[in-house]
């Protein structure tokens, strides 16, 4: 790629936003052309069904579909509590045309994976069915729409169907009965007290799930599922919208509801002037928390004035969140994390308001966000547009189009002053439907305590005794003295992957790929070989805390609370990398104290979690109690040497010649290259002597050993409500040369096992909600020649009473696959799912970032990125071409123990009730075994820490 100066399309597009003219607005002007939503072919059939159809090419050859139904759990009678959710489950199980989960099987056969691409949800007021399907063949869209038509009026509710689905619904119910779920339910009931909503949680009641008759479920379905209460939404890469509308008419026009539709009742939530208090004690809670909620009427969004008020509210919440974060990082903070509203601070805002500087920061941030949205208006995902139309149907939210909205925000944002924003605090008074709730693992606070605090704050406000906000001094730029630009010593082009590789004068390697997927997104990350695996065990814990401590002190030269006020662009992000390499982080008592206090609180939270003993035993059993996998204890935290931690962190970023940085996104080389040369070269000099400069073939890898015999254990943990989790694990050893095809193969096998176990344990036996199969290859040396070892694990939750039986069934299914092989239908579905995911990934910056990193970190990389990427892709294609029932069967025998029953570990978490009913905690903490490439874990540990511009911007929202 020649780096020739010239205007890029990106620059022109940005000028397009900047030249967007301000509007002359009438505050009473209606938004959009209601009820016509912007951009959609919109209408209503004679039977009452509403439809929305829109063309959108992101992603290509895909469509996001939905059936939205204005029916939820609030419509249930007492003996029906949970039935709305059961109907949603039954939809995928059987309809008039489909039976035995044939809908799921068909969708998987076209690459629409169960879960990510075919799903549904039930709330108090609505049920939404969603599909994400390929449309490169005309018949696929027709079949997908026909499935939504089946959901609308043809769901089959027989005794057999219901009995088969009860177990899955019950397991979903059980999964929600943990500390988080109980606290959420308690808060919902407190907020909705006095209304029917308080008694109609969508998950329902256990006794209803276990015993409700099919006739009762069918009665609910026939009574409320009426086409006049439904909408079909179709957004995708269609040739035209008329064809799609015709398909909707073909499949829905003849549908008729079985009876006259009853009017959907409205259930008001009563307001209250007095503050409501509640102290909720949850012995399994991850920590103590206070939730302050203000109930207020939902504001209509019909006019420009309504939109302006919404912007002011957003600015208020942005500004308040900025303050709350800064307070959480002060010495002896009152909380570690807080967002949106805290009464004492709202009182401060009512007295003193926000400063113009605070609001100018928020205004600039929101202007930047709407600019990005405007620039990327033709690159919006179809799922996002689908969701807009769903909200238009369900909640009458206007859809006005990003062009008009950008023009409106550009006009209105400068007109909203700090005093306008501060006025919003008047709505957040404790006399305005306020509910204050404490949640603790042990009883400490009382209602009188909270009432006294509120009274004190109100008194201080009345007496005007709350001091103004003390603002930090924020630098204008991250780097005040800009370094002298360096130079490029070597440049290579890899046209096969569309990337340019630069070797800079300080030895750093930079690889960039320009894309047009999103106009305002640039992602980058970097890695260097060597990390915690190269340290002696005695230094491991202190050094592993290095990035955490450095992050709190300010690894980029400033505290996090100061950086959050800075707008992000490519130059700012590169300045942060420059600061990362040039900042010498030194431990300060105040910051280190906060970090260690938060770390100790996290350890205590894990110890209250009933899953902790399970996760710890899984790691201990499978990895031989290796210190890399052993959970950290408070006694070990207290021995951490902050100086050693910071010295190690600093040393990781002292030698730029060890780093490879990959940049992907809408990158204009004429703009980006001068910035790269300025911030990543001479300002980051190569040290006289190498620092942490490792040969990848000499790295140690992580020490662990998998058991050689069958190990089957029950781990018992006290719980408030019975939970059960199973992890079934098999060792993996790959010894076939570069193993490129084997690594691809093990990914296919993992997906095959996951699909078959879900089909077997859920669809056939109806006993689980879901299952996950994970592949772990992350503990290996990044050597180009050593064997690979790891494991494949099967995870699911279930009824404790049948856990052993389900382990046996899972083992039998895996052995059956080894002995008989999968069917051609199974293989075709797995190949289709993988291919569709690959096609979608090719249109995403994150995919290409990962693909290039894999090219560099692959076992076959020998200095030529293009060759490495080519070998990886050819290995993937050869694996796809060779994958058949027989080859999959042989791979299952070769890669797993054969038969699988001869070597495995099975750990089952079971409830153990305490004599006193006092029990410790949950915050779902299952053993993670992600599929990590052979070099990734070692490269990433001491890697660039991942400075991803897009994620950083998003996190600040």
N, C-alpha and C positions, 0 to 999 in steps of 0.2 A: 504494500500500500504506500503510494507516494504521499509524503506529508507536504502537500502544496497548499499554500494559503488560499482562502476563498470562503465565501459565505456558505454556510450549510443550511439544509432545510430546517434543522432545529433552530438555528438563529432566526430564520425567517418566521417560523411558527411562534417563537417567543415575541418577536416584534408584532406578530398578529395579535397577541394578547395585550401587549402594551399599547397598541394603537386602537384597542377596543374602546369605542366612545362611551362616555358617561351618559346615563339616561336622564331624561326629565321625568321624575316619578311622581305619580299621584298616590298618596298613601292609602287611599280607598280603592285603588284599582285592583280588580281581581287578578289572582295569579293564574296564568294559563287560561285555557278555554274549557272550563269544566262543563260537563263531566268528561270531555275528550282528553285523554292523557297524551302528552307529547310523544310523537314518534311511532305510535302504535296504530295498527289497523284494528279498530275497536268496534264491537257490536254486541247485540243480544239476540239469541235465537228465540223462536216462538215459544219454546218450552221454558224460557227464563234464563238459560245459561248465558253468562257473559264470556266474551273472549277478547284476548289481547294478542296480537301477532306483530312481531317486529323483526326485520332483517338486521343481523349483526354478524360481522365476520371474525369476531374474536371469541373463542378460537375457531380456526377454519374447520369446516365440515363437521361442526358439532351444534347441537341444539339443547337449550335448557328449557325444560317443560315443567309445568306444575298444574295441579288441580287444587284450588283453594276452596275450602268449604267453611261457611260461617257456623260451624257446629263444634262445640267444645264441651269440656267436663262440667261447666256451670249449668248445662241443660239436663244433667242426670238427676234422676230421682234417688232417694236414699238407697234403694236396693240395686241401683245401677252404678254406684260409684266406682269408676274405672272402666266402664263400658265403652266410652268414646275412644279410649286408647286401645281397647281390645279390638274394636272395629278396624282401627288403623292397621293392627297386626294381621287381622284376617284378610285384609285386602290383598296382601302379597302371598297369602297362603292359598286361597281358592276363590274363584269367581265362576260365573256361569260358563265361560269359555275355557278357563284354565283351572287346573287342579294340582295338588301336591307340590306347591311352590314352583309350578312351571313358569310363572311370570319371572321369578328370580333367575331360573335357569336360562330362559330365553334372553333376558337382558344381559346376563353374563356372556352368553354365546356371541353377542354383538359387541362385547368389550365394555359394557356398562357394569362395573363392579358393584357387588352388593355392599351397601354402606355409603361409599363416596358418591356413587352415580345413581343409586336407587334408594330412596329413603323417604321418611315421612316423620311428621311431628304433630303432637296433640297438645294444645294449650287449653286454658280455661274457656276461651272464646272461639277457637278455630282449630281446624285440622288441615294440614298442608301435605300433599303428596308431591314429591319432586323426582324428576328423571333427568339425567344428563346423557344424551345418546349421540352416536354418530349418525350423520345424514348423508354420507357419500353414496348411499344406495337409496333410491326413492322409497322402496318398500319399508325401510327401517323406521322412517318417520311415521308412516301410516300405522305400523304395528304399535309403535310407542303411544301414539294418540289413542289407539283402540284400547290400550291398557288403562289409560286414564278414564276412558268412557266406561270400562268395566267397573272401576272404582266408584264411579258416580251413582250407579244403580244396580250393579250386578254382583256385589260381594255376597259370597255364599256363607251362610251361617248355619252349619249343621252341627250336631253333637260331636261327630268325629273330628271336624275341623277345629272346633273349640277345644276339645280335649288335647289335641295335638299342639295347640298354641299356648295353652295355659302355662306350661313350664317356662317357655321363653319370656312371657309377660311377668311371671312370678319372679324370674331371675332378674329382670330389669327392676322390678319393685325392690327386691332384696338389695340390689346394688345401690339403690338410692337411700337405703336405711343405714347410712354411715353418719359420722359426725357432721360432715358438710351438709348432707341431705336433711338431717334432723334440724339443724340450725336454720337452713333455708325455709323448711316447712313451718317452723315455729315463727319465723319472722313474717312470712306470708300471712299466717293466720292472725297474728297480732295486727298487721297493717289492715287486713280486710275484716276485722272484727265488726260484727253487726250486719254483715252482708252474706249472701249465699256463697260468694267466692271463698270465704274463710273455710268452708266445709267441702269444697270441691277441687281438691288438688288433682291434677290430671292423672297421676299414677293410680289413684283410687285406693280401695281398701283390700287388704289381703283376703278377707273372707269372701268378697265379691269375686276377686280374681280366681280363687280356688273353686268356687261353687256356683257362680251365676249360671242359670240355665241358658241354653242357646236361644230359647224363645224370647227371653228378656233382651238379649243382645240384638236379636232380629227386630224386635219391636222398636228399640231405640233407633236402629238404622233406618227402618222404613218410615218412622215418624219424622225424623229430622233431616235425612239426606234428600233434599229436594233440589232440583236443578236450578231453581230460582235463587238458591242460596249458594251457588257455585260459580266459579270462573275458571276457565282454561287459559293459561299463559304459555305462549310459545315464542321464544327468542332464539334466533340461531342463524346460521349461515345458509339461508334459503335462497333459491333462485329468485323467488318473488313471494309476496305475502298472500296473494290471491289463492295460490295452490294450497297453502297451509290452511287458510280459512275454509276452503272447500273440503279439505280432509276433516277438519273439526265438524263441519256440517254433516259430512258423510257418517261419522262415527257417533255423533251426539244428537242429531236432529230427531231421530226416531225414538230416543229415550224418553220415557215418561215416568214420573213419580207415581208411587202406588196409591197415594191419597192426596187430599188437598193439603197444601203446606200450612202448618200452624204458624202464627206470628211468633217470631223469636222474641222472647221477653227481655226486658232490660232490668238488670239487677244493680241498683245504685249502691255505692259505698258511702256510708254516712260520714260526714265530717265531724270534727269536735274541736272545741276551743281549748279545752284543758290538755296539757301535755300528758301523754301516756308513757308509762315506764314499765320496763320488764327486765328481770335478771334471769338469764338462761344459763344454767350450769350444765355443761356437756363434758363429761370426764374424758372423752376422746378428742376434744378440740385441739387443734394445732397450736392455739395460743389464745390470749385474751384479746377481745375486740369490743369496740363500741360502734353501734350503727345509729345514726341520727337521720330520720326520714321525715320529709314534709309532704303531706298529702295536699294536693291542690288540683283544681279542675284542669283538664287537658285543654290547652289553648287551641283554638281553631287556627288553621293555616290557610286562610282564604284570600287575604289582601296583602298588598305590599307592606302595610304597617305591621301585620302579623309576622311577615318575614323579617322585618327589621327588628321586631321584638325578639324573635328567635335568635337572630345574630347577636343581639346584646346579651341574651342569656348564655349563649355559647361562649362569648368573650368573658363573661363573669366566671363560668366554670373553668375555663382555661386559666384565667388569672389566679383564681383561688387554688387550683391544683398546683400551680407554680409555687405559691406560698407554702402550701402544706408540705410539698417535697422538701423545700429549703428548711423548714422547721424540723423535719425528720432527720436532717443531717447536722443539726446543731449539737453542742455538748449537752449530755443528759437529756436527750429528746423525750417528749411525752409519749411519742409513738414511733415505731419503726417504719410504718407505712400508713398513709392516709390519703383519701381522695374525695373530691367533690364538696363536702360540706362538714365543717366542725363549728358548733354554735359559738364558741368563744371568738373564733376568727370572723364569723359573720357579723357579730356585734361590733368588732373592730372596723369592719368594712362600713357598717351603717354609720359609725361615728366619723370615720376619717376617709372612707372611700378608697379607691385604688388610685395610684399615682398615674400621671399621663405617661411616664416611662413604662410602667407595667403594661398599660393598655396598648401603647405603641408596639411593644414586643408581641403581644397577642394579635394585634391587628396585622402586623407584618407576617406572622405565622399563618393566619387564616387567609391572607391575600396570597401567600405562596401556595397554600393548599388548593385554593380555587384556580390559581394559574396552572398548576400541575393538572388538575382535572380538566381544564379547558384545553390544554395542549394535547391531552391524551383522550379527547372526547370520541375519537373514532377507534379507540383501542380498549374501550370498556368491555369487561367480560360479560358474556351473555347471562351468566348467573346473577350478576349485579343488576342488570336491567330487568330480568325476570322478577327479582325481589322487589324492585320499585313498583312494578305493576301489581304484584300481590298486595302490597301495602295500600295501593290506590283502591283496590277492590275492597279490602277488609276494613280499612280505616280512613278512606277518603283522603289520603295524603296526595297532594297535587304532584303531578309529574310535568315539569315545565321545560325540561331540556337543559343541558349544561351550558349552551350558548347564552340563553336568556339568564340563567342563574349566575353565570360569571359576570355578565354585564351588570346585573342587579347588585351583586356583592361588591363589585368594583366601585359602583356608585354609592352604596350605602355605608360600607365599612368606614371610610374617612369621616362620615358624618356622625358616627357614634362616639361620643366623648367618654372620658373616664367617669364623669358624673352620671351619664346615661347607664353605664354598666353597673355602677355602684348601687343604683336605685333598685336593682333586682334583689338586693339583700333584704329589702322590706318584706318580700314574700317568705323569707326564711326566718320567721319568728316562732318562738316556742308556743305561741298562742294560736298558731295557724295549722291545725291538723298535724302537730308534731308527735312523732313516736320515737322514743329513745330506748335503746335496748343494749344491755351488756351481755357478752357471751364469754364465759370463762371455764377453764377445766376444773377449777375448785372455787367454791363460793367465797368471794371477798367483798365485792361491792353489794350494796343494798339499794332498794328503791329510795330510801330516805337519803342515802349518800348522793345519788344522782339528782334528786329533787333539790338538795341543798346546793349542789354545784350550779344547776340552772338558775336558782334564785340568786346566787352570788353574782353570776355573770350578768344577769338582768339588772341587778343593783349597780354593779360597776358601770354598766352602759348608761343607766339613768343618771348617775353621778358624773358621767364623762371621765371616768378614771382609767379607761383603757388607752394605753399609749399608741401613737401612730406606728405604722409598720417601719421597721428599720431596714432600709434597702442596702443590698450589697453593691459594691462598685463593680460594674461589669465592663471588661475591656471592649474596646471597639472592634478589635480583631484578635484572632487566636494567636497569630504571629505578628508582633509589632515591627521587628526588624527582619525583613525578608532576606533569606540567604541568596548568595550569588548562584545563578544557574550552573549546573554541571553539563556533562555531554554524554553522548552515546558512543560506546566503543564497538558495538556490534548490533546488527539488525537482521532479523530473519522473517520471512513471510511464510505462512502455512495456509495456502489457499483452500486446502481440503477441509479445514475447519474455520476458515475466515478470520485468522488471528495474526497479529504482529507481535514478535518477541524482540524485546530490547534488552541489551546488556548495558547497564549504566557504568559510569566511570568509577563508582565506588564498589562495583561488583554485584549490586542488586540486579536481579532479573525481573523484568516487568513484561507481562503478556496482556495484551488488550484485544477485545473483540467488540466492534461497533455493531449494534443492532437497531432495529426500528420497532421493537415490540412495544415499548412504552417510551414516550418522548421525554419524560422527566424522571427516568430511573437509571441510576448508575450503581452497580454493586461491585465491591471488591473485597478481597481477602488475601491473606498471604500465609506462607508456612516456611518453617525451617526445621530440618531434621534434628532430632535429639530433644530430650525433655526430662520429665520426672523419672522415666525409666532408667536413666543413666546415673541417678543419684543413689547413694547408700541409703538403706532403710532408715537410718538414724536421722537423715535430713529430710525425709519424704514429707512428713506432716507440716513442718515449718514452711518448706518451699512450696508445697501445694497451696498454702494460704497466700502466696505472693500476689497473685492477680487480684484476689479479693481485697486485700489490704491496700494495694496500689490503686485499685479502682476507687476506693473511698477517699484516699489522700488526694488523688488526682493524677492518674497516669499520663494524662495529656497536658499536664502543666497547670491545670485549674481544677477546682473542686467540681464535682458533678452539678451542684446547684448553680454554679456560674455558667457552665456550658449550656444548660438547658435554655438559657435566654438568647442563645445565638442561633441565627438562621443557618440552615445547612445548604451548602452547594458543593460542587466538586472541589473548588479551591479550599473551602473550609475543611472538607474531609481529608484532603491531602495535607493540609496544615496540621491536622490532628495526628496523622502518621508521623510527620516531622517531629511534632512534640513528643510522641511516644518514644522515638529513638533518641531524643536529646534531653528529655527530662530525667533527672536523677531523683527518683522517689525515695524520700527518707521518712521513716516512721515518726509520726507525731502522736503524742500520748492521747490526745483527745480523739483523733480519728481512729486510731487503733483500738481504743476502748469501745467505740461504737461498733466497729466490725466484730470484735470478739464477743461483745454482748449479744449481737444479732446471731452470731454463729452458735453460741451456747443456747440461745432460745430455740434455734432450729433443731439442735440435737435433742433438747427436752421435748419438742413437739414430736419428733420421730419416736421417742421413747414412749409417748402416750398412744402411739398408733399401733393397733393390734396387728397390722400388717408388717411392722418392722421386724418382729421376731421371725416371721416367715421369710421376708426378703433377705435378712441376714443369714438364715440357715441355708437358703438356696445358694447364696454366694459362697458360703463356707464349704458347703458340700461339693459344689461344682468346680471351685477354684482353689481348693486346698487351704483356705484361710490365708491366702496371699494378702500381704499388706496393701496391695493396690486395690483390692476389693473389700477390705475389712472396713466396717463403719467406724468413723471417728468418734471418740468418746470425749466427754467434757474434761476429764482428767488429762487427756492428750492435748486438747485445745489450750489448756492453761499452761502447757509447756512450750507452746509455740514461741519461737524467737522472732519478733517482728523485724529486727535488723537483718537477720539471715534471710527472711522471706523477701524483704525489699531488695537486698543485694542480689539475690537470685533472679528476681523479676528484672532488675536493671540489666543484669548480664545477658538475659535472653534477647535484649534489643540493643546490643552494643556493636554487633557485626552485621552490617547490611549485606555483605557479600554472601551470607548464608541464606538469604531470603529470596523466595520467588513470590511476586505479587501478581495476582490475576484481576483484571478489571473488565467488566462486561456491562454493556448498556448503550444508551444513545449517546455515544461518545464522538465528539468532533475532534479528530486528531490535531487540527490546527489550533484548537483551544486547549485541549488536554495536554499535549506534548510539552509546551512551555511550562505548564504548571508542574508536570512530573519532573522535568529537569530542574526546576527551581527548588522543589520541596523534598524530593527523594534522592538527590545526588550529593552535591557538594556540602549541603547543610548537614548531611549524615555521613561523615567521613568513615572510611574503612580503618579500623584500629591497626596499630603497628604489628600486633601479635593477634592471631586468630582467637576468637572468643566463642566457645560452644560450637566449634566447627567440626561436625561429625561426618564420617563416611557412613552412608546408609547401610552398607553391608556389615558394619561392625557394631551396630546398635543391638541392645540386649533383648528387646522384647519383654513382655510381662511374664513374671513367673507364676504359673499355675498348672495344676494337674487335675485331670478329670478322673473320677473313680473308675476302676477297672471292673467292678462288680455291680450287680443290681442293688440299688439302694432305694428303699421306699419308706418314707417317714411321714408321720403325722406331727405337725407342729401345733400345739394348743396355745391359744392366747385368750385372755379374758376380754369379753366384748359386751357392749350394751345390747346389741341385737345380733343374732347369728349371721355370720358371714363365712364364706368358704371360698378359697382360691386354690387352684391347682397349677403347678408347673411341672411339666413332663419334659425331660431334657435328654438329648442323645449326643455323644461325642462325634466330632467330624475331623477327619484327617485327609488332606489333599496332598498327593505326592506325584502329580502328573506334570512334570516339566514346568512351564510358565503358568499352567493352570488357568489360563484366561477363560477357556471354555468351561472348565469346572466351576469357576467362580460364577459365571453366568448361569450355569446349570443349577447350582445350589439356590440361586434366587428363584428360578422357575419352580424347583421342587418345593421351596418354602410356600410359595403361593398355591401350588397344587395341594399340599397337605392342609393348608388353612381352609381352602374351599371345600375339600372333602370332609374335614372334621366338622365344619359348620353344617354341611348337608347331612352328615350322619347323626351328630348329637343334637342338632336343633330341628332340622326339617323332618328327619325320620323318627327320632326319639323324643323330640320336644322338651329337652331338659336343660338347655343352655340358652343364653341370649346371644352370645357371640364368642368367637375364639380368635386368638392371634398366634401366628407362627413367626418366630423371629430367628434370624441367623446371626451369630456372633463370630466374627473372624478378626476381632480387633486387637488381640493381644500378641500378634506375631511380630517378628523382626521384619523391618522393611527390606530385608535382603532380597536380591533378585533370584536367589537359587534355593533358599531354605524351604522346607515343607510348610504347609499351612495347617493349622489346627484351630479348632473352635467348637461350637456346638449349635444344635438346632433345638429350640424350645417351643413347646406348645403350652399356651396359657389360656385358662378359662375359669370362670366362677360358676358355682352351682349350689344346689341344695346340699348342705353338709351330710345329710343322711344317705345320699347316693353317690358321694364323691368317689369312693373306691370303685364302685361299679362303672362310673364314667371313665375312670382311668383305664380300666380293663377294656372297655369298649373302644376307647381311642387307640390303645395298643393293638387291638384286634383289627381295627380299620387300617392302621399303618402296615401291619403284617400282611393283610389282604392285598394292599397295593403292591407290596414287595413280591408276593407270590403270584398274584393274578394280573397285576398291572392296572393302570387306569384305563378308562375307555377313550376312544377317539374323540368323543364328545367332550370329555374332561380336558384333553390336551388342546383341542381347538379353542375351548373357552379361555384357557390360561394364555395361549398364544395371542388371542384376540385382545384380552385385557392388557397384556404387556405392550402390544403394538399400539393400541389406542393411547395408552399412557405415554409411550415414546413419542407419538405424533403430537400430543398436547405439549410435552416437554420441549420439543423443538421450537415452540413458539414462546418460551419463557426464558428470561434472563437467568433465573436461579438454576435452571436446568443446565444452561451452557456454562455457568460458573462452576458447577459441580463436575461437568463433563471435562472441562479443561484441567481442573485440579486432579481428576482421576487419571488424565493423560500423563501429567507430571509425576504422580505418585505411583503409577502402575509399576509392576514388576518388570515390564518390558521396556520401560523408558530408559534410553541410553543417550540422551542429549538431543533427540529429534522428536519434538512434540507431535508433529504431523504423523510420523510413522507410528508413534505410540497410540494415538487416537485411532488411526486406521486399523491397527492390529486389534484393539479393543472392540471396535465396531464390527470387524470381520468375524471376531470370535462370537459376538452376539448373534450375527446373522447365521453363522454355521450352526450355532446351538439351536436357533429357531428352525432351521431347515432339517436338522437331524432329530428334533424332538418328536417322538411318536410313542404310542403306548409301550412298545417293546424297549425303546431306549430309555424312557422314563423309568420303567420297571428295573432295568439294569442299573441305572444311576441310583435309584433308591437302595438297591442291594449293595452297590459299591461305596456310596458316601455315608449311609447310615450303617450301624451294626446290623448284620443280617443273620437271623431275623432280629427285628428291633427289640424283641423281648429279652434278648440275651445280655444287653448292656444299656442301662438307662438309670436316671434318677427320677424319682417322683416325690415331690414335696407337697403336702396337702395341709392347708391352714384350716384348723377346726376351732370352733368356739369352746372356751372353757369358762364357765360362769363362776364368779367369785362367791364365796360364802356370804359376803356382805353386800353383794350387788354393786360394789364399787369397782369401776373398770377403767382402764386406760384407753388410749386414743386411736383415731384413724384419720389419715389424710392420704388417700389411696397411694400407696408407696410400693408398687410392685417392682420386683427385680427386672431391671431393664437389660435386654440383650439385643441391641440394635445390630443391623447388618452393617458392619463397618469394614471398609476395605483393609487389606493387609497392612498398608502403611499409614492409614489415616490417624490412628490413635497416637502414634509416636510423633508423627509430623505435626499434629494439631496441638499437642500439649505445650510445646514451646513455640508454637506458631504465632502469627501476627496478632493473635487474640481475637481475630475476626472483627475488622472494622468495616462493617457493611453499611454503606451510606443509606440505602433505602430503608433498612431495618432501623437504623439510628433515627432517621426522620420520623418513621412511623411511631416508634416508641415514645417520642416526645409529644405525640398527640394526646 
